[in-house]
Amino acid sequence: MNNKLKEIFCIIIMQVAKRLPLKNIIVFESNPDFSDNTFEVYQKLLELNYNKKYKMYWMLNGTDSHDLPENVFEIKSIKGGFIDKVKFTLVVSRAKFIIDCNTYIHKHRKDQVRIHLKHGLPMKDASKYTHDIGAVDIVSVPSEKWIDICANEHGVPLEVVKPLGFPRNDVLITKPHNQKTIIWMPTYRFRTAQVDADQDINNSLPYGLPCINSKDDFKKLNDFLVEKESILYIRFHPVQDIRNIKFEELSNIILCDDNYLKKNGFKLYEFLCGTDALITDYSSIYYDYQKLNKPIAIAVVDFDDYANRNGLLVDSLEKFKETYPATFIENFEDLLDFISAVKNNDEKILESLKQAHEMYDMGSVKNSAEIIINYLRENYNL
């Protein structure tokens, strides 16, 4: 059966399934799988024994299998093989609830309820992606201040956007720890498959990290961290190409990928609670980390190139600095200065936080997962 016939067959299956009664099914999605805002809602539903009433399906973006509790199943996305597409279509067509936060799972019928929990707040211009959100009943945001912004971002009516909170942020509470630790979370720049095609990107940022242009830079940075008795964790985007980085040669620079978190028993946002500062660039982690009231530095080394290639919501570096208060890193020395300031508890690097809090209200909502579940129960008979 060729691809065209397979596509037609899936459409027929969907049309037939849409005419059958909805079943007690909840479909979940996050990327990485079993993470982010969706995972926190899922966990709370399990605590409340909703898996006794509903079959729960996690749409997998990755390939790993997971140990699952009673009545919870994995299902490959529609991007899988033909059989996977058929299974996915059958499940989603009859699900009463769809809960996603990254890859959109479009409703197949009006009587389904879909809540989008968002993967992040806007800093980059992602309108080509976000406007494909499709029919949605709820888009959850951290506070009322974000309603207009996110309604415009997704092209949905204002009444759809609800300040129910970001469940993943509920865990952002500072935890005591011994050594000074900084997490560096650069945004996505290029994936492994693009390495040869995007040679100009690799020449300007060969490791996908602003300020780091050679093995010698890594050594200097590592030596400085040793001197300052500090640890730098680097959390790359999941598809970022990092083959050229020899982490085994770096004592105080640690790759904080999903394997590292899993090995040490952390979810990402739990791990953030034990860090002393954040370095990022054009990532929405900038907003979430504010809840910890800890220093944030933004590396703007490649601002013009990134803005031209990927698009940002502001079009000049000067405006960007006004829009996103932080400590700004423009070269390698700035990077070392920020690490030193964190080590010395320099209050100057906290000055921008108050301004950021005033501009970006991340809300005081607690127990967001429970609030979302109660909202679905009261308004949609969950």
Buried (B, 14 or more C-beta within 10 A) or exposed (E): EEEEEBEEBBEEBBEEBBEEEBEBBBBBBBBBBBBBBBBBBBBBBBEBEBBEEBBBBBBBBBEEEEEEEEBBEBBBBBEBEBEBBBBBBBBBBBBBBBBBBBBBBBBBBEEBBBBBBBBBBBBBBBBEEBEEBEEBBBBBBBBEBBBEBBBBBBEBEEEBBBBBBBBBBBBBEBEEEEEBBBBBBBBBBBBEEBBEEBEEBBEEBBBBBBBBBEBEBBEBBBEBBEEBEBBBBBBBBEEBBBEEBEBEEBEBBBBBBBEBBEEEEBBBBBBBBBBBBBBBBBBBBBBBBBBBEBBBBBBBBBBEBBBEEBBBBBEEBEEBBEBBBBBBBBEBEBBBBBBBBBBEEBEEBBEBBEEBBEEBBBBEBEBBBBBBBEBBEEEBEB
